[in-house]
């Protein structure tokens, strides 16, 4: 399915809202992940779960243990977080993963 990023993210956000409305707060992240996988698959979006994200350093691929929750349509990285409160520390902790300029994965 060849879609633009805005269309993909719109479907992702809609799915996240659906999952949150259905489950509510307070569950483990794995519960939300399983439900998101169901919702995204129901929309016929191609997803890969728990995808390794190596760091490319000086042309060498290093496995540093990064795993993204979902790679959607080979274009959008989706990280789920189940926290009591999304504070400044939490936002700063996860922003660099989403903006990593040399993010590459093997297809």
N, C-alpha and C positions, 0 to 999 in steps of 0.2 A: 504494500500500500504506500504510494508516494504522496505524502502530505507535507505541507509547510509546517514550520516549527510552531507558528501561532495556532494552527488548527490542532496540532498534537497537544500542545500545552493546555488549550481550552478543554480538550477531552480529559486530560489528566486532572485538572483542577475540578472539573465536574465530578469525576470519579471519586476524588478525595473528599469532596463535600458529601457525596452519597454515602461513602463508607463512614464518615464521621457522624452523619445524622443517624445512620442505622445502628452503629456500635456505641456511640458516645465516647466520652473520655475515660481514661483510667486503665486501659488494657495494655498488655505487652505489645511492643513494636511488631513482633512476629505475627500477632493476630491481625493488625492493620495491613501488614505486608501481604498476607494470604488473601485478604479481602480485596486489596488493590489489584493483585494479580488477576483475580476473578473478574473484577470490573473492567480492567484494561483488555483482557482477552475477550470479554463479552462484546467489546467495541471493535473487535478484530484488529487490535493494535499488536504489532510484533513486540514482544518483550523478552528480555533476558534478565534473569534474577541473579543476584549475588555475583555480578561480573567483576573479575579482577581488573584493576586499573594500575598498570605499572607506571613507574616514573622513568622518563627518558632523561638520562644524565650523560652529557657529552657523547651522545649517540649510542649509549648503552642502555638497554632495557633492564631496569632493576625492579625486582618484586619487593615492594615495601609494605605489603600487607593491606593496601587499599582495596576495598571492595565497595562497589556501588550497589545500592539496593535493586535498581532497575535501570536498564538501558532500553528506552522506548523508541521503536522505529529507527534504530541505529543513529539517532540524532539528539535525543533528550536524556540527560541523566536525571534520575529521580531518586532522591534520598528521603526516606521517611524518618521522622523523629517523634518519639512518644516522650514528651517531657511535661512536667507540671506547669512550667512557665517558660516561655521563650524570651530569655533575657539577653542582654548585650553580649555576654560571654558566649552563650550558645550560638548566637548568630555569627559571631566572629570565628568561632571554632569551625563551623561548617562551610562558610562562604568560600574559603580558598579552594576546597575540593571542586566546587561548582565552577570556579573561574580559572582553574588550572589551564594555562594556555597550550600546553603540549599534551593534553589528554588524548591518549590513543589506546585503542584496544584491538585485539586481533579479531577479525571477522570469521 
